[in-house]
Amino acid sequence: MARLPAHPRRLLFVAPRWASVAGGSEALIRAFAEQLSQRDGFAVEVATTTATNTLTWANDYPTGMSRDQSLSVHRFPVRAPTRMARQLDRHLSDYPGIRRRLSRLDCTNPTVRSPALADFVHKAGRLRDSR
């Protein structure tokens, strides 16, 4: 049987969103994080944005640290969405089916812009087990 390290392995999962409305990649990350957090020898944290909608990337959650079951979740604000994304969201408000499909495609704003999240990951990476 393998021996556990003397100190817990510190893991940081990074997800663009962390909410019950999150999509497939977020669900997979959540499953991994929750499973590992239940094992001895692992200290698991999550870094994410305050957004829930991939069409607008609006800041829906407060920034800061919170608990989600056994996980510490660090939320960071997203920069304002592009003008195009705001206009498209406003025009599609009467068409929720189309809005959901476009949100899944993430065609209006393909990158999450959160400098605070990037800075946290950069600094925190030195404190985590990244090997």
C-alpha positions as CSV (number, residue, x, y, z in Angstrom):
1,M,0.0,0.0,0.0
2,A,1.3,3.5,-0.9
3,R,2.2,5.8,1.9
4,L,0.5,9.1,2.2
5,P,2.7,12.2,2.3
6,A,3.4,13.8,5.7
7,H,1.6,16.9,4.6
8,P,-1.6,17.0,2.5
9,R,-1.3,17.4,-1.3
10,R,-2.6,20.9,-2.0
11,L,-4.6,21.0,-5.2
12,L,-6.2,23.9,-7.0
13,F,-8.9,23.4,-9.6
14,V,-9.6,26.3,-11.9
15,A,-13.1,26.5,-13.6
16,P,-14.6,29.4,-15.6
17,R,-17.9,29.0,-13.6
18,W,-18.8,27.2,-10.4
19,A,-22.6,27.0,-9.9
20,S,-25.5,24.6,-10.2
21,V,-26.1,26.0,-13.8
22,A,-22.5,25.2,-14.9
23,G,-21.9,23.0,-18.0
24,G,-20.1,19.8,-18.7
25,S,-16.5,20.8,-18.0
26,E,-17.5,22.5,-14.7
27,A,-19.5,19.3,-13.7
28,L,-16.4,17.2,-14.4
29,I,-14.1,19.5,-12.5
30,R,-16.6,19.5,-9.6
31,A,-16.7,15.7,-9.5
32,F,-12.9,15.4,-9.4
33,A,-12.6,18.1,-6.8
34,E,-15.3,16.6,-4.5
35,Q,-13.9,13.1,-4.8
36,L,-10.4,14.1,-4.0
37,S,-11.5,16.4,-1.1
38,Q,-13.0,13.3,0.6
39,R,-9.7,11.4,0.5
40,D,-7.1,11.6,3.2
41,G,-4.0,13.5,2.2
42,F,-5.6,16.0,-0.1
43,A,-6.5,19.7,0.5
44,V,-8.6,20.8,-2.5
45,E,-9.6,24.4,-3.4
46,V,-11.4,25.9,-6.4
47,A,-10.7,29.2,-8.2
48,T,-13.4,30.5,-10.4
49,T,-15.2,33.6,-11.6
50,T,-18.3,35.3,-10.3
51,A,-20.1,34.6,-13.5
52,T,-22.9,32.1,-14.3
53,N,-23.8,33.0,-17.9
54,T,-21.2,32.3,-20.6
55,L,-23.0,34.7,-23.0
56,T,-22.7,37.8,-21.0
57,W,-20.1,36.8,-18.3
58,A,-22.0,39.1,-15.9
59,N,-20.7,39.1,-12.3
60,D,-23.6,37.2,-10.5
61,Y,-21.8,36.0,-7.4
62,P,-20.0,38.1,-4.8
63,T,-16.2,38.0,-4.9
64,G,-14.2,36.3,-2.2
65,M,-13.9,32.9,-0.6
66,S,-16.8,30.7,0.4
67,R,-17.4,27.0,1.2
68,D,-19.2,24.6,-1.1
69,Q,-19.5,21.4,0.9
70,S,-15.9,20.4,1.7
71,L,-14.3,22.8,-0.9
72,S,-13.0,26.3,-0.5
73,V,-14.2,28.3,-3.5
74,H,-12.3,31.5,-4.4
75,R,-14.4,33.7,-6.7
76,F,-13.0,36.5,-8.9
77,P,-14.8,39.2,-10.9
78,V,-14.9,39.1,-14.7
79,R,-14.2,42.1,-16.8
80,A,-17.2,43.8,-18.4
81,P,-18.6,41.8,-21.3
82,T,-18.0,43.0,-24.8
83,R,-20.5,45.4,-26.3
84,M,-21.5,42.8,-28.8
85,A,-22.3,40.3,-26.1
86,R,-24.4,42.8,-24.2
87,Q,-26.4,43.7,-27.3
88,L,-26.9,40.1,-28.3
89,D,-28.1,39.2,-24.8
90,R,-30.6,42.0,-24.8
91,H,-31.9,41.1,-28.3
92,L,-32.2,37.4,-27.3
93,S,-34.0,37.9,-24.0
94,D,-37.3,36.9,-25.7
95,Y,-35.8,33.7,-27.1
96,P,-34.5,31.6,-24.3
97,G,-34.0,28.5,-26.4
98,I,-31.7,30.3,-28.9
99,R,-29.9,32.0,-26.0
100,R,-29.1,28.7,-24.3
101,R,-27.8,27.3,-27.6
102,L,-25.5,30.3,-28.2
103,S,-24.4,30.2,-24.5
104,R,-23.3,26.6,-25.0
105,L,-21.4,27.6,-28.2
106,D,-19.8,30.6,-26.3
107,C,-19.5,32.3,-29.7
108,T,-19.8,35.9,-28.5
109,N,-17.0,36.1,-25.9
110,P,-14.7,33.1,-26.2
111,T,-12.3,33.9,-23.4
112,V,-12.9,34.6,-19.7
113,R,-11.3,37.8,-18.8
114,S,-10.5,37.9,-15.1
115,P,-7.1,39.4,-14.3
116,A,-7.7,38.8,-10.6
117,L,-8.3,35.1,-11.2
118,A,-5.2,34.8,-13.4
119,D,-3.1,36.6,-10.7
120,F,-4.4,34.3,-8.0
121,V,-3.7,31.2,-10.0
122,H,-0.2,32.5,-10.8
123,K,0.6,33.2,-7.1
124,A,-1.2,30.2,-5.7
125,G,0.5,27.8,-8.1
126,R,3.8,28.2,-6.2
127,L,2.0,27.0,-3.0
128,R,0.3,23.9,-4.6
129,D,1.6,20.5,-5.7
130,S,1.8,21.0,-9.4
131,R,4.1,18.1,-10.2
